[in-house]
Amino acid sequence: MINFRYHVVSLTAVFLALAIGLVVGTAALNGPAADALQEQVTGIGKQNQQLRDQVNHLKDEANTQEQFATQAAPVILAEKLRNRRVLVVALPAAGRYVKDVVDTLQLGGAKITGQVEVQDKFTASDNNSQLLDLATITRPVGVSGPASPNTDGVQTSTGLLAAVLLDRPAGQPAIPEDQRRTVLSAYVSGGWIISTGAVTGPAEAVVLLTGAPYVDHDATKRNAAVVNMVDQFAHAGRLVVGSDGVGTDGNAVTAVRRDPVLTKTISTVDNIATPQGRVIAALAMAEQLAGGAGHYGIGDGAVSLVPKPAASKTSGS
């Protein structure tokens, strides 16, 4: 008869055998296994170093390309925009690009008539009524658009700002300087826009910098409002829209490129954050002033990196 002591002895023998097997197996494999593991670690370390070297090389290459664009810009842009009057408008997300864009346009000879930053409250749907009222109160007698009745505050106010900041259509009287100042002062004092420096007069073309799209709870309406602004400025004059990327929902450049109407008359640049992109924007403006339009950069919808040389030629006025 098998008793309890037999079970204890049997189980003890089994566990002892397992322990001895583990010790013997570990002793036998410890050298080769450790060596193999060390080789793997060494190999991974070398791969990581190679990847770091590649990243550093790409960074150096990108920096070199940016330096080339910066140093070559005066030669590439020389006389392309001589005496052309350009307004620069930016949304807050693109405000950090304004100075570099202005400097690049001036390398081509452009006269910057003004720098305006549209504040976030301008595109907030809750402020629609206020924008409508402000446009109604400050509208000069000679400005009739957008067509009435209109219930879109962004459209109405953008149309008014475009009317006082850009040349009037043929046959329509110019906006008197005092009325231009009155409209701009009303929007500045209300916190709707910021005007850097004095507006020296009407422009014949606009560079509109949009940056990344809105992503807050009101993002869909805000991003649609930005496209509405783009449309209004395009109706008033030649327009180049610059952004620092495409492809994301709500991006204004993407919206223009996908719109069968807007894409025909508005130029877009999707890498405005880089010196190359700013040179491209200046060339696209020259093309616009010569009567053309195109979509440039490195993102979806770009037809080429830069405008064709023949298309970028324009005479000074």
ChimeraX attribute file (.defattr): number of C-alpha atoms within 10 A of each C-alpha:
attribute: neighborCount
match mode: 1-to-1
recipient: residues
	/A:1	4
	/A:2	6
	/A:3	7
	/A:4	9
	/A:5	9
	/A:6	11
	/A:7	11
	/A:8	11
	/A:9	10
	/A:10	12
	/A:11	12
	/A:12	12
	/A:13	12
	/A:14	12
	/A:15	11
	/A:16	12
	/A:17	12
	/A:18	12
	/A:19	12
	/A:20	12
	/A:21	12
	/A:22	12
	/A:23	11
	/A:24	12
	/A:25	11
	/A:26	12
	/A:27	10
	/A:28	11
	/A:29	11
	/A:30	12
	/A:31	10
	/A:32	10
	/A:33	12
	/A:34	11
	/A:35	12
	/A:36	12
	/A:37	11
	/A:38	12
	/A:39	12
	/A:40	12
	/A:41	12
	/A:42	12
	/A:43	12
	/A:44	12
	/A:45	12
	/A:46	12
	/A:47	12
	/A:48	12
	/A:49	12
	/A:50	12
	/A:51	12
	/A:52	12
	/A:53	12
	/A:54	12
	/A:55	12
	/A:56	12
	/A:57	12
	/A:58	12
	/A:59	12
	/A:60	12
	/A:61	12
	/A:62	13
	/A:63	12
	/A:64	12
	/A:65	15
	/A:66	16
	/A:67	14
	/A:68	13
	/A:69	19
	/A:70	16
	/A:71	12
	/A:72	13
	/A:73	21
	/A:74	17
	/A:75	11
	/A:76	17
	/A:77	23
	/A:78	13
	/A:79	20
	/A:80	24
	/A:81	28
	/A:82	20
	/A:83	16
	/A:84	25
	/A:85	22
	/A:86	27
	/A:87	26
	/A:88	22
	/A:89	23
	/A:90	24
	/A:91	23
	/A:92	14
	/A:93	18
	/A:94	20
	/A:95	16
	/A:96	14
	/A:97	20
	/A:98	22
	/A:99	12
	/A:100	15
	/A:101	24
	/A:102	21
	/A:103	14
	/A:104	22
	/A:105	30
	/A:106	22
	/A:107	21
	/A:108	24
	/A:109	20
	/A:110	24
	/A:111	18
	/A:112	23
	/A:113	22
	/A:114	22
	/A:115	20
	/A:116	23
	/A:117	22
	/A:118	21
	/A:119	17
	/A:120	15
	/A:121	15
	/A:122	24
	/A:123	26
	/A:124	17
	/A:125	16
	/A:126	11
	/A:127	13
	/A:128	19
	/A:129	14
	/A:130	14
	/A:131	24
	/A:132	18
	/A:133	14
	/A:134	17
	/A:135	22
	/A:136	13
	/A:137	11
	/A:138	18
	/A:139	22
	/A:140	18
	/A:141	8
	/A:142	13
	/A:143	16
	/A:144	12
	/A:145	15
	/A:146	16
	/A:147	8
	/A:148	8
	/A:149	6
	/A:150	11
	/A:151	12
	/A:152	16
	/A:153	23
	/A:154	27
	/A:155	25
	/A:156	27
	/A:157	28
	/A:158	23
	/A:159	26
	/A:160	25
	/A:161	20
	/A:162	23
	/A:163	28
	/A:164	26
	/A:165	30
	/A:166	24
	/A:167	20
	/A:168	20
	/A:169	12
	/A:170	7
	/A:171	6
	/A:172	10
	/A:173	11
	/A:174	17
	/A:175	20
	/A:176	12
	/A:177	13
	/A:178	8
	/A:179	15
	/A:180	21
	/A:181	15
	/A:182	15
	/A:183	20
	/A:184	22
	/A:185	16
	/A:186	16
	/A:187	21
	/A:188	17
	/A:189	10
	/A:190	11
	/A:191	14
	/A:192	18
	/A:193	22
	/A:194	19
	/A:195	16
	/A:196	10
	/A:197	10
	/A:198	11
	/A:199	19
	/A:200	14
	/A:201	20
	/A:202	23
	/A:203	24
	/A:204	19
	/A:205	27
	/A:206	28
	/A:207	27
	/A:208	24
	/A:209	30
	/A:210	27
	/A:211	27
	/A:212	21
	/A:213	23
	/A:214	20
	/A:215	12
	/A:216	8
	/A:217	8
	/A:218	13
	/A:219	17
	/A:220	14
	/A:221	14
	/A:222	23
	/A:223	23
	/A:224	19
	/A:225	22
	/A:226	24
	/A:227	20
	/A:228	20
	/A:229	22
	/A:230	25
	/A:231	19
	/A:232	23
	/A:233	28
	/A:234	21
	/A:235	16
	/A:236	22
	/A:237	21
	/A:238	26
	/A:239	27
	/A:240	29
	/A:241	27
	/A:242	30
	/A:243	26
	/A:244	22
	/A:245	22
	/A:246	25
	/A:247	14
	/A:248	12
	/A:249	15
	/A:250	21
	/A:251	23
	/A:252	31
	/A:253	35
	/A:254	22
	/A:255	20
	/A:256	23
	/A:257	21
	/A:258	12
	/A:259	10
	/A:260	10
	/A:261	11
	/A:262	16
	/A:263	19
	/A:264	14
	/A:265	19
	/A:266	26
	/A:267	27
	/A:268	32
	/A:269	31
	/A:270	31
	/A:271	23
	/A:272	27
	/A:273	20
	/A:274	19
	/A:275	21
	/A:276	21
	/A:277	25
	/A:278	26
	/A:279	26
	/A:280	28
	/A:281	30
	/A:282	28
	/A:283	26
	/A:284	30
	/A:285	33
	/A:286	31
	/A:287	26
	/A:288	25
	/A:289	22
	/A:290	15
	/A:291	13
	/A:292	18
	/A:293	24
	/A:294	24
	/A:295	28
	/A:296	24
	/A:297	26
	/A:298	17
	/A:299	19
	/A:300	15
	/A:301	19
	/A:302	19
	/A:303	13
	/A:304	13
	/A:305	17
	/A:306	21
	/A:307	22
	/A:308	13
	/A:309	10
	/A:310	8
	/A:311	17
	/A:312	23
	/A:313	18
	/A:314	20
	/A:315	13
	/A:316	13
	/A:317	8
